[in-house]
Structures are given as structure tokens and as C-alpha cells.
Amino acid sequence: MTRTRAIRLLIIVGQIALTGVVFWILSTRINFGSVLDHARSLPLWTFITIPVIMAAQLSLVACRLMFVTKTMAQEIPFPSALGLLFVGAFFAQTPLSILGGDVMKVWMLHRRGIAVSSAANIILLDRVYGILALLAVFLCVLVPFWFMLDSELLRFGSLGFVALGMLGIAVMMNLHHLPPHIRRFRLAEWVYDVGLSFSKIFIAPHMLAPTIGLGMAAHFLSIVLMFALFVGLNTDVTFGSVLVLAPFPLLASLLPLSIGGWGMREGATVLAFTAVGVAPEQSLAVSLIFGLVMLITSLPGGIIWFVMSRRQSTSMDDAQALGRD
């Protein structure tokens, strides 16, 4: 076994272990039978609302990806951007997690004729600006979040997120100041290009506003979806509470520490909403259903990837046959 494979295997085992540990901890404190009862009590209207919200959210994210791609390299049509998101979402549900999903997006952009380095640049920037959009949402609700909760862990966790976000912006804004003698290395040159591209968007209001705005709108729809699930379970939680607290589990699900965000999202949801009086069983039911919605939504990505792989294999076979002739 090569060193790279060993490291990859250790990462996967670690993700599986962390996911299992979080669910084990939750199972010792929460009645999972009650969680299933809550999930089964969802009314029909929630199952009608969910696809509409997801379609709108994916459309917004696809538009952001189109905008970033146009800024960095070339235009891609909306159906291609949407298909790319589906494939990325599908692989994000595997042990490869979000990183694996982003690698597949790079591969699909490369298939469209974009250089690998440029494609990696685009996907990284799209991911960074997606996180910055979540940071922007979080900053909008930080003050009520602070006064709503008595949990010191959540309070200082929120400050840590904001501090890391600001530090990340500062680092990204200075990457293009790498000295020439370091940029002669290929990786350093790519890092330089990433920083230059980030700054190009960040300092231009006509670029920054739609990039962050589309991301904030997409995150807002995730919050609306979570609120719809809480309402469907007949909880007393208000939209204001969900608006303030939902960014916390959304951020936790983005961390590539568990498989597809499972476990991290559930623990964060229970921790956050229990603090405002929601029963842990109801919070866990909402998070599990939310995760299942993400999983089901990603399934077309597997079909798209399979069809594309078959087409590529067929094209290679045809090329080899022509070569023999």
C-alpha cells in the first residue's frame, strides 16, 4: 500500500469513526424511537414544499458558479452548471465528503476544456465565497444569537467562526503578494493565481455583490427549509430563532470531518435548538430529514456521472478502433 493510499484510508476511517461516535453520543441521550415517530408525523405539505425550495436553492448556487466561472475563465450554460453541482453533491455524500465533491467538479470543468489549474481555482473560489456568504448571514444575526443563548460553547464558537472568517479573508487577499522567487514553484504559482482571482472579485463591488448575494440567498433557503421542517413537526420554534440558529449546523455540515456532514450537523442542530427549548428528539428529527433531503437531491448526480463516464469510455473505444484501422 502506497503512502498516499494509507493516508486516504486513515482519513476515511477517521470520518467513519467520528460520525459513529457522534451518533453514539446522541443515542445515549435521545430516544431514537421518538425521533422516528416525529419524522413520520410530517404532513404532506412539507413533502411538496421541500422540492420547490431545493430547486430554487440549486438554481441560485448554479448561477453563482456560472458567475465565478465567467469571471475566471469562460462561460458555461446553466444546465452544465446545474449538472456539475449535482455530481459534486453526490460525491460529497461519500467518505470523500465535500473535498471529493469539489474534485469531481474540477474534473467536469476540465472536460469542458478548462485547464485543471483554472478549474481548481474556480471551484476553490466558489467554495470560499459560499462560506463567506454563510459568514455574512451569520454576522447579520450575531447580536441576537449572542443574547438568545446562554451556552458559552456556542457563543465563543460563533466568535471563533467570525475570527477565522476574517483571518481567511486577510490571508486570501495577500496570497498574490508572494515574492517571485517562491512563485517559480508550480504550487506557489497556483496559490498566487488563487489570491489574485479572489482579490479581483473581492475589491470589485459589481462582482462581490452578486457572488455573496447569491450565496446568502441560497443559505437563506436552507434556513427556510429547516423552519418548514420544524413547523411540520408542530414545534413552537419561531422563524427568528431558526434564522439565528440554523447557520451553526449549516457551518458544521461543511466541515470535512465526517461522511457527508452526517453527525456534525445532527450534533450542532441538537445543541443549538435545545438551547431555545426545542426537544432534542424534534431537533434530531429535523436534522436527519434535512440530511436525507440533501442525500436524495444528490442522487441524480450519480446518474449524470455514470452517463458521462460511459460516454467517455465509448469515445475512447471509438478512438482506439479508428487508430487500429
Order of alpha helices (4+ residues) and beta strands (2+ residues): alpha-alpha-alpha-alpha-alpha-alpha-alpha-alpha-alpha-alpha-alpha-alpha-alpha-alpha-alpha
